Amino acid sequence: MTATAPHGQLWARCAGCASLLYRKRLRRNLDVCPECGTHARLDAPARLAQMVDPDSFTALPDRPAETDPIGFVDVLPYPHRLSAARAATGLSEAVVCGTARIGGHPCALAVMDFRFLGGSLGCAVGELVTRTAERALDDGVPLVLVTASGGARMQEGALSLMQMATVSQAVAGLREAGLLSVSVLTDPTYGGVAASFATNTDVVLAESGARMGFAGPRVIRQVTGRDLPEGFQTAEFLLRHGQVDMVVPRHALRARLVALLAAARAGRRPGARPGVPRQEPPPAGGVGPARVPAARTSPLAERPAAGSEGDAWETVRLARHPGRPTTLDYLETAFDGFVELHGDRLGADCPAVVGGLARLDGRPVMVVGHQKGHTTAELVARNFGMASPAGHRKALRLMRLAARIGLPVVTLVDTPGADPGVAAEEQGQAAAIAENILALTVLPTPIVTVVTGEGGSGGALALAVADRVLMLRHAVYSVISPEGCAAILWPDRSAAPQAARALRLTAHDLHRLGIADEVVPEPEPAAHVDPAAAARALREAVLANLLPLLDVPPPTLVRRRRQRFRRFGVTRGAARAGAR
């Protein structure tokens, strides 16, 4: 809906049928056009007013500190964008969180507001949603999430990407405790939010008119060069393709939530209490409740001298070099006896993900990684290392198999991102990534990840929720590609080199932020010049980081992994920013 009266906003024009509507009438109809049924977007306060019982909402008592974790500047400094969003919306962040009753049933709620920087997921939003899930766990009540987001917040770099795992493991805690979680998809829900807590809850509702997907329509059209099907990524499309439980018109949404919460309340045994302890949030000015014990650092691990890191854009170019060793190359040289296992067991075998059994220094391991190729034909055949939903499901199947038979997992990440095609969206790309992220937070076996080339957004994180994360010196790990970031925040894509520097995406950047545990050296000038030397360095680094994990009991391993991702909260980002 767009307002047409500048004074008092008495009238609004429907975005669907262009009818001119009296605003009070529109409000009485819950901001749904009475002529054509188009659902206007709601801000968070209006959404809460419609959903919860009168006077029952209580906001969370604490607010995370303000943060600019990577000192991001495009045409405007990031703090200026935050200040403008706060002034325009009256909100402190892109989500409003608290406790309430819906139809008399208590719950914890997090309601996103698209007006605030597109509802983007940054450290503060991730912290607030996580605290809401933890409050639900503490109180033994259901969690309701209302999503409206364009995805992860690029101005916070890879730290915003980590929030997908942080919130997902909080949702996993509710699963383990037998507490219901419900997400309500509203228009629009995309990117990192779609590929995490919007789709890994127990029940997923889509409001009429909502659109949801991992990749946005513009990106898909640019990548595929195809027109999109009628109704693509709409609520009805999602229902047809099995990605949501139901599509609910706004006037019926509260009643549906009441029914779900009543069923969850009736199903809980009298006196039952959650059995999963919560993870305490990071203390102000520091990291989380317990730092994960460090592995034995590889003797080859790089300790760069000041100024020795090189230019970020040149690092991006090296990470993408066609001669750079692939997962299959490393399986041939750094590991022994690789036996490939195929298929997702649901009808497909994605060529962009390879995995199977191998030996590392005589020890059996499960290795899973993205596979690109060296020639144009190989790259096309492997879809440039961009995994489909079947690839993510295959990876998860193999990693769960490893846990069942007591093998550690090594993942090799090298992808520009998840497959952004029409078929991938039809097959549930967002939900496939979300399930991988959630499952890895609780997988009871050691996981070591090496980013060997490109670590592109959620497609990389789907294989990188690990106990130890290593990066080759000329690898990159980012919430968005420099070209994509430049196209959104700068006048055009020619600013990609500037965006690369602003995103803090190099191995040394990620090590300083605490996302990467170790930087693995490469032969000069980069791995493609001497693949054998690169393989030796990778092998040594994986062994040094994996061996100490083999003696850790699985419950302790999972607890430490959760602590690792829980500490990527807003206070950690603030501390790191201040340390620069």
N, C-alpha and C positions, 0 to 999 in steps of 0.2 A: 504494500500500500504506500502511496505517496501523498503527502498533504498538499493541498492546493491553495489553502487560505493562509497567508503569511501572518495574519493577526489572530491569535487565539486558536488557530488550527481547528476551525469548526467543521471542516470538510476534509475528506480524504478520497483519493482516486484509487480504485482497485487495480492492482498490477495485473490481474488476470483478465478482467472483462472491461476495464476502463470506466466502470460506472462511478459516478460521483455520489459519495455516501456521507450522510451525516455522522460525524465522528461518535457522538453519544450512542447512536443506534449500532454503530460498528462495535463499540466497546461492550454493549449489552449482548451482542452476538459473539463475544469472546474473540473479537478481531478476526472473524471469519466473514467473508463477503456474503451477504444474504442473497445476492443475485447469482453468483457462479460457484460459491463454496471455496474460493481461494483463501488459504490460511496465511494471514500476514505474520511476519516475524514478530516475536515477543521479546522484550528485554527481560532480564532475570527478575526484577521486582514484580512485573506484571505476571510472569509465569508463576511465581510463588503465590501471588494473590489468587490465581485461578485454581491452583492445585491443593494447597494445604488448608487445614481447618483454620478459621479466623483466630488470630492472636496466639497461634500455637508455635510459630517459627521463632527459634532462638539462634542467632548467629554464633558461629564458633568464637570462643572468647579471645583467641590470640590471632594475630596477623603476622605473616612472615616479613622479615626485613626487606626493604627495597634492595634491588640488586641490578647490577650491570656486569654480569660475570666475565664478559670477554672484551669490554670496552668497545662495543660495536658502533661504527659510524658509517652511514651511507651518505645521502645528501643531507641528512639530519642526524645528530647524535641520538642514540637510543633513549637516553633519559628524557630528551625533549619529546619524543613520541609518547613515552609513558605519561608525562605530565599532561600532554594534550588529550590523551585518552581518558585520564582521570577527570579532567575539567569537563569534557564533553558528556561523560556518562554518569558522573557522580559516584563511580565505583572505584575501589582501590585496585582491583584486578579483574580479570576476565571471567571470574566465577564467584558465585555467592554460595556459601556453605553454612550448614547448621543442622539443627534437629527440629522436627515438627511432628504433627500428627496429620494423617490423611484418613478421613472417615473414622477418626478415633484411634487409629493404629499408629504407634510410634515408629519413626524411621529417622535415618540420617540422610540428608540431601546435599547434592552439589549441583547447582544450576548454572550453566555457562551463558555468557552474554556475548553475542557476536559483535556488538557495537564496539567492544574493547579490543582493538587490534585484531579484528576478525576472530575473536574467541580463541586466539592462539595459545598453545600449550607451552608455557615456559616454566622456569624453576618454581616461581611463586604459585602458579596454577597447579603444577604437579604436587607441590607441598600441601596446598589447601585440600585438594581432592584426596590425597593420601591420608591426611589427618581426619577427613570426614569418614573414610573407610575404617580407619582405626577407631574412631568414635563409635561407629556402628558395631565393631567387634567388642569394644569395651562394654557397651550398653546391651549387647545381645539383641540388636534390632536389625531389620533389613536396611539395605543401602539403595537409594534411588539416585540415579545420575541422569541429568537432562543435558544433552550435548548439542552444541552449536559452535562449530569451529572450522577454520580453514586448515588446521593442522598444527604441527610443531612451530614454535616461534624462532624463526631463523636468526633473529638478532641475539639469541643466546647460544648459538652454535650447537655443538654436539651435546652440551649439557641439557638442552631442551629435549633432545632425542632420548636421553637417559630417563626422562620422566615417564616415558611409555612403560619402561620396565618397573620403575618405582611404584606407579599406581597399579600396574598389573599384579605385582606380588602382594599388594594390599588386598586386591580382589581375590587372589588365591587364598589368602588367610581366611576370608569369609567363606569360601567354598569349603575349606577344611573344617571350619567351625559349624557348618550346616546352616549358615545364615543366608537368606535370599539376597541376591543383588539384581537390580533391574535397571536397564538403561532405556531412556526415551530419546530416540533420534529425532531431532528437529532440523529444520532447514537453515543452513547446510551443515553437514558433518563429513569432514574429509581428512585425509592425511594421517598424521600420527595419532589423532584422537580416534578416528575410525578404526585404525589398526591396533588399538589397545583397549581402553576401558569402555569404548562405545559398543564393542562387539564381543568382549570376553566375559560379560555378565551372564547370569543364569537365564534371564529372560530379556529379549530385545524387542521393544515396541517401536514402531515408526509412526510418528504423527502424519496424518494425511498431508500430502504436499511436500514432505521432507525429501531431501536428496542426500545420498550417502555413498561414498566410495573411497578407495585408497588414492587413486589419481583423479584429478579434476578433469572435467570435460575438455577444457582448452588444451591441457597437456596431452590428453589422449588423441585429440584431433591432430596436434602438431606431430606427435610421434608416429601415428599410424597413417596419416594422410587420408583418413576415411571420415565420412559423415557418420554420426552416431545414430543408433536405432531410436525410434520414437519412444519417448518415456524412459530413456536410459538413466539408470541410477535413481529413479524416483522410488517412492515408498512401494508403489504397486509392482515395479520391476523387482525390487528386493524381495517382496513376498513371493512373487512368481519363481524366483530363483532360490528360494529356501533360505534366505539370509536373515529374515526377521520372523518373530513369532506371530505378529499380527500388525495390521495397519489400523490405526485408531483415529477417528475424527476428534477434533479438540473437545467438542461438547461431551464426548464419552470417555475422555482420557482419565479423568479423576475416578470415575466409576470402575474402570479397568484396574487402576492402581489399588483402589480399595479392595477389590476382589482378590488380587494377588497378595496383598499384605495380610488380609484376613486368612487366606489359606496357609500362608507361612506361619502366622501366629498360632493357628489351630494345630499345625503339624509339629510344633516344638513341644517336647516333653515337659511337663511341669517341673520347674526347678532346674532344668538343663542350663548349663552355662557354657560359653565358648571354651574350647580346649586348646586354643592356639594363642600363645602369648604375643602381644603386639610388639613391634619394634619401635623404640623410642625415637622421636625426631632428633635431628642433629642439634646439639647445643649451639647457642649463639656464638658466632665467631670461630667455630671449629668444625670438625668432622663429626661423623655419627657416633653412636654409643660405644662401638668397639671397632677399632681399625682391624681389617683383615690381616692376619699375620703374613709378612712378606715371604715369598718363595726365595730359594737360593738363586741369586741373580746370575745369569750366564756370564762367564768371564769375558765374553765378547760384547756384552751389553754396552751400548754407546752412552758416553757421558760427554755431551757436546760442550765445546768451549763457546763462550759468548760470541755471537755474531757468526757462528759457523753453520747455521741451519739452512741458509739459502733462501731463495724467494719462494713464497707459497705457490704462485702460479706455475713456476717451473717445476715444483714438486708435483702439482696436479698433472702436468704434461708427462712427467716421468712415471707416475702411477698408472697412466693410461697407455704407456708405450706398448705397441703390439708384440714386441719381443720379450716382454716381461714374463717370467716363469708363471705358469698356470698351476692350478691344483693338481692336475694329472702329471705335470712335470715334477712337482714336489713329491708326489706319491711314488714316482719312479726313482727319485734320487735321494730324498731325505728319509723315506720310509722303505720298508721291505715287504715283499710278499702280498701286495695289495690284491684283494679279491672284491670286485665291485658287486654291490647289491642294488637292484633296480626296483623302481615302481613305488607308487603310493598306496597300492592295494585297493584303490578305488576307481581305477580305469585309466591311469596315465603314468608316464615316466618322463619327467621334465629333464631335458638335456642340459639345462643351465645349472643343475645341481648334481654332483657326483658324490658317491659315498660308499663305504664298505669297510671291511676288516683289513688291518695292516699290522705290521710289527714295527716298533720303535725301540731300538737297542735291545731287541729280543722280546720285548713286552707287547702283548696284543693290545691294540687300541681300535676304536671306531673313529674313522676320519670322514668328515663331511665338509664339502666346500663348493664354492661357486666355480664354474668352469667357463672361461671365455674361449680362447683360441688365439692363434697367431696370424692366420691368413683370413682374408675376407670370407672365404667359404666356411672356415671353421667358426668364425664369429657369428655368422648368420645361422649356422646349424645349431649353435649353442645359445642363440638369442642374446648374444653379447653378455652372457652371464646374468641375465635378468630372470629370476625365478618366477614361475607361474605358481598358482596355489598348489598344484600337484608337486612342485619342487619343494615347497615349504612342508607339505605333508610327508613327502618322502624323507626329508631331513629329520623331521620329528619322529617318524617311525623308526629310523635307524638309531637315533639317540635314545629313544625309549628302550629299544632292544639292547643297546649297550648297558643301560642301567639294570635291566633285568638279569643279564648274564655277568654283571660285575666288571664291565670294561670301562675305562676312562674314555672321554670324548675329546677329540681335537678337531676344531673347525677352522677352515681357511677361508677368509672373507675377501672377495674381489668382485664387486658388482657396482655398476652405476646406480642401481636401485632395483626394486621389484618390477616385474613386467607390468607396464601401464596399458596393456591392450584391452580391447572390448571383451574378449573371451575371458581374460583374467578377472575382470570385474564381474562378469556373469557367474564365474565359478567361486566368487567370494574371496578375493585377494586380501581385503582388509581383515576379515575374520581369520584367514589362514595365518597371517603374520601375527595377529593378536594371540592366537592359541599357542604358537611357537614361543612367543615371549613369556606368556604366563607359565607354560609347561616347563621352560628352562629354569625359571626361578625356583622350582621345587624338584628338579631332577636329581635323584640321589646318587650321583656319580661325579667324579671330577671332570671339569670342563675347562679346557685351555683354548682360547681363540687367538689366531694370528691374522691381523689385517695385512694382506700381502700386496694389495694394490689399491683399488678403490673401495672405500667403505661408505656406500651410498644409502643413507637414510634408513627407513624401516626395513628395507630389504637386507641391509647389513645386520641390523640389530636382531633380526629373526634368527641369526646364527651366532650372536655375540653376547648373549646373557651368560657370562662365564665367571669362573672363579679367578682366572687370570686373563688379561687382555694384553696382547703384545702387538706391536706395529713395526713393520719393516721401516727403515729410515725414510724411504721415499714413498711410503703409503700415505693415504689421506682418509679421513673419517669425518663425515659431515652430515648435517641435517638436511641439506639441499645442495645441488651442484652450484658451482660459482656462476654458471650461465643462467640457471634458473633464478638464483638470488638477484643477479644483476637485472634480469628482465622485470622483476617485481619492484625492486627498491631503487634502481637507477634508471636513467632515461632509456637505456637499451642494453643488449647483451655484450656490447663492446667493453663494458665495465667489468667483465668477468675477472680480470686480474685483480682489480680493486676488491671485488667481492671475495675472492679467494683469500686475500690478506685479512679482510675484516672477519671472516668466518672462523679463523683460528683452527684450521683443519689439518695441519701437519702433525706428524708423529710427536715432535717435541712440544707442540702446543697441547696436544691431548695428554701427554705425560705431565705437563705442568698443571693441567686441570684435574689430574687424578683419574682420568678415564682409561688411559693406557698405563699399564704397570711397568713396561719396559720397552725401550726402543732397540730393535735388532739391527745391527749394522748391515750395510750392503757393500759389495765390492765397488770401487770407484770406476766410472761415475755413477753406476746404478746396477741393479740386479740383472738386467738384460744383457750386460756386457760379459758377465761371468756367472751363468746360472748355477754351475756346480758349487762355486764359493757361496752363493746365496743360499743354496740348499743346505750346505754344511752349517752356516750360521743359524738358519731356521731350526735345524735338527737339534743343535746344541741348546738353543733358547727354549724350545719346547720341553726338552728333557729337564733342564734346570728348573723350570716352573711346574712341571707335572709331577716329578718324583716326590716332592714334599706333600703333595695333595693325596697321594695314594695311601698314606697312613692315617688320614683324617676320617673318623667315623662319618657315615653319610648324614645323620641328623646334624652334626656339627658343621659339615660342609654346606648344607643347605642354609643353616642359620647364618653362617658367615657370608654366604653369597647374598642373602637378603640384606644383611647389614651393609654390604658393599654398595648396593644400589640405593638403599635407604639414605645413605649419606650424600647422595647427589641432590640435596635439597637446596633451598634458596640460601641458607646461611653458609653452606659450603661455597656456593658461587660468589657470595659477597666477600668471603674471606679470601678467595683466590684473586678476585678482582683487585682487592686492596693490596695484595702482595706483589702486584706487577710493578 
